[in-house]
Amino acid sequence: MSTSSSTRSPKSASKSGRNLAIVAVVFLALLAAVFIQGATAVRLGLDLRGGTSVTLQPRITQGETGKVTNAAIDQAVSIIRQRVNSLGVAESEVTAQGSGVNRQIVISVPGDTGRRVVDLVGQTAELRFRQVLVSGAPTPVSATDTATAAAITASGLSPAVGKKFASLDCTQPVNRQGTGSDVATEPIVACDRGGNGKYILAGAEVLGRQVSKASAAINQSSGSGWYVLLNFNNDGTKAFADLTTRVTKLTPPLNEVAIVLDGLVVSAPRINEPITAGNAQITGSFGQVEAEDLANVLKYGALPLAFDRGEVQQISPTLGADQLRAGLLAGFLGLGLVLLYSLLYYRGLGLVSVGSLIVAGSLTYLLILLLGKWIGFTLTLAGIAGAIVAIGITADSFIVYFERVRDEVREGRSLRSAVETGWVRARRTIIVADFVSIIASALLYLLAVGGVRGFAFTLGLTTLIDLFVVFLFTKPIVVVLAKLNFYSSGHTLSGVSSKSLGVITTPLTSEKGA
């Protein structure tokens, strides 16, 4: 027995030293990567630094469920991300979450620019040029109104279209929301976006996808009045030339071409001469910001789906700072209580818990810094909660191992032998417990949305770090400490003394005295 123990000891010591060296190398490598990458600050989520978050839900109309595909959502994410980036908004995030028809697009924008971006990105931006067939005042009229009936009859429109035009009230804001779901080849009834008029429009002859460039400009002659300048591709240039050439010869309102965005008429200028140069202007009393935003949504194309705006969260920087302080305070209190308990209960052996938690915390912090730089990981309040929960998981691993070691010592083994046999029995429990947490974290991350994903990611990351630390630091450091006389002799403060283990027997002299 003693021979076997002595032959294992040098090997165990050598392996422990190698494992501790691996931990040191990993720590130094991560530290070097942090400085090389310039990742010196943790990326904080909106709930900790303030900003705006909005959820867009695909609008599903009857019979069009099949349009909401993963490809369509991914295309929408790409277009929205381009729109946001074109505004120069730093550190914004556009992601798709969920699965199937329940997939959502979550847009997170820091700072005070959030509201402008929220109003901008959800626009379908389906641009179409349609000939005006009938125009009128924005208020409802009788379907039998002489002028209206004559115009509808002359245009060869169905009575249903005429009835819809007559009853439409464009002074009501609900009728000026825009849909972006009109069929390009069919006539539509539409309101002016300002509620100043309503129109019956022919099928679209020029589409937004035929626009190759869009930019905002100001009227140089007057110095006021912003407009959007469009340039068409080859197909668009020909289509727009054909449209403007044909309507030039007609009488009002047939010689007007409506510029329709998301089902609303932005402007309907009269065409006095053919436009063959491949460009056009969108006017309509724009301000600078409005013109720039319209140009941005047009230059990157229309979204493949219409979206309904879901939950919108506005968080002030002050509230975010308060939440960050509260989260960090909770984390430090939890860590402090775990360390205090370890030292009071395990005494000298509790120093291993202190060292292991310091190593795990340092590795977690370095990885959060680097992941923020590499994959854009942001730490949220839910993420801090995941890290706090992980403190308990990490402490549980130490407790399982320490209690197995103490059990082995109670059974009469030496501390050096107990460290090895206790580890063999404890490691399976530690692995199973940690993998349960990892599986739960993975499922939460894949199936959940919003802040729950941040909780799941942080919990999974810290649980993996726990396994790394327990195998390559905690166990090897216990092997090293078991060789010290302070521990192997069972000192009162070592945590493995006879009194700590509860194996003290009542002296026989006491019985005689009794």
Buried (B, 14 or more C-beta within 10 A) or exposed (E): EEEEBEEEBEEBBEEBEEBBEBBEEBBEEBEEBBEEEEBEEBBBBBBBBBBBBBBBBBBBEEEEEEBBBEEBBBBBBEBBBBBBBBBEBEBBBBBBBBEEBEBBBBBBBBBEBBEBBBEBBBBBBBBBBBBBBBBBEBEBBEBEBEEBBEBBEEBEBEEEBBEBBBEBEBBEEEBBEBBBBBEBEEBBBBBBBBBEBBBBBBBBBBBBEBBBEBBBBBEEEEEEBBBBBBBBBEEBBBBBBBBBBBBBEEEEBBBBBBBBBBBBBBBBBEBEEBBEEBBBBBBBEBEEEBBBBBBBBBBBBBBBBBBEEEEEBBBEBEBBBEBBEEBEEBBEEBBEEBBEBBBEBBBBBBBBBBBBBBBBBBBBBBBBBBBBBEEEBBBBBBBBBBBBBBBEBBBBBBBBBBEBBBBBBBEEBEBBBBBBBBBEBBBEBBBEBBEEBBEBBBEBBEEBBBBBBBBBBBBBBBBBBBBBBBBBBBBBBBBBBBBEEEBBEBBEEBBBBEEBBEBEEEEEEEEEEE
